[in-house]
Amino acid sequence: MVVVAMTQIALGGQRPQYSTATVQAGQSLWSIAAAHYPQTDPRQSVLAIQQANHLAGGRVYPGEVLRLPALPGS
């Protein structure tokens, strides 16, 4: 299960540019990407999450809060 909360960036009331997900035990970047962006190639989604969170690799930890950027078509 992906816990998602919409977070608005303070840019004059624009639409939120990202949401957040709290990593649950047993989740990976791949599973989070597949669940949050079902219409997008998971490889592209994983890369976008890595870039948004300045992650050098693919490891995530339970309790970690990740930014999930808005992607076209998502």
FENWO-V852404 format. One record per residue. N is the residue number from 1. PHI is phi in radians with two decimals (none if undefined). OMEGA is omega in degrees with one decimal (NA if undefined). BURIAL is b if it has 16 or more other C-alpha atoms within 10 Angstrom, else e. Layout:
{{N/PHI/OMEGA/BURIAL} {N/PHI/OMEGA/BURIAL}}
This chain:
{{1/none/177.3/e} {2/-1.85/176.4/e} {3/-1.59/-174.9/e} {4/-2.14/175.3/b} {5/-2.28/178.2/e} {6/-1.32/-179.8/e} {7/-2.22/-179.1/e} {8/-1.69/175.0/e} {9/-1.44/-177.7/e} {10/-1.34/178.7/e} {11/-2.26/177.3/e} {12/1.18/175.4/e} {13/1.33/178.0/e} {14/-1.15/174.8/e} {15/-0.97/178.2/e} {16/-0.98/-179.3/e} {17/-1.64/178.1/e} {18/-2.74/170.3/b} {19/-2.07/178.0/b} {20/-2.20/175.2/b} {21/-2.37/174.3/b} {22/-1.64/-177.8/b} {23/-1.16/177.2/b} {24/-1.76/177.8/b} {25/-0.94/177.8/e} {26/1.56/179.9/e} {27/-1.48/175.7/b} {28/-2.25/175.1/b} {29/-1.02/-179.1/b} {30/-1.08/-177.7/b} {31/-1.19/177.3/e} {32/-1.16/179.7/b} {33/-1.08/-179.0/b} {34/-1.11/-179.2/b} {35/-1.30/-175.2/e} {36/-1.46/-178.0/b} {37/-2.16/-174.0/b} {38/-1.13/-178.3/e} {39/-1.66/-175.0/e} {40/-2.05/175.1/e} {41/-1.01/-177.5/e} {42/-0.98/178.5/b} {43/-1.10/178.0/e} {44/-1.19/-179.6/e} {45/-1.15/178.3/b} {46/-1.05/179.5/b} {47/-1.06/179.4/b} {48/-1.10/178.2/b} {49/-1.16/178.3/b} {50/-1.03/-178.8/b} {51/-1.16/-178.1/e} {52/-1.14/-176.7/e} {53/-1.93/179.4/e} {54/0.96/179.7/e} {55/-1.62/179.3/e} {56/-1.43/-178.5/e} {57/-2.34/-175.7/e} {58/-1.85/-177.6/e} {59/-1.43/172.9/e} {60/-2.30/-173.7/b} {61/-2.24/177.9/e} {62/-0.94/-178.7/e} {63/1.62/179.0/e} {64/-1.21/178.7/e} {65/-1.78/-178.6/b} {66/-1.89/169.5/b} {67/-1.40/177.2/b} {68/-2.02/-176.6/b} {69/-1.17/174.6/b} {70/-1.22/178.2/e} {71/-2.00/176.1/e} {72/-0.98/177.9/e} {73/1.46/-179.5/e} {74/-1.78/NA/e}}
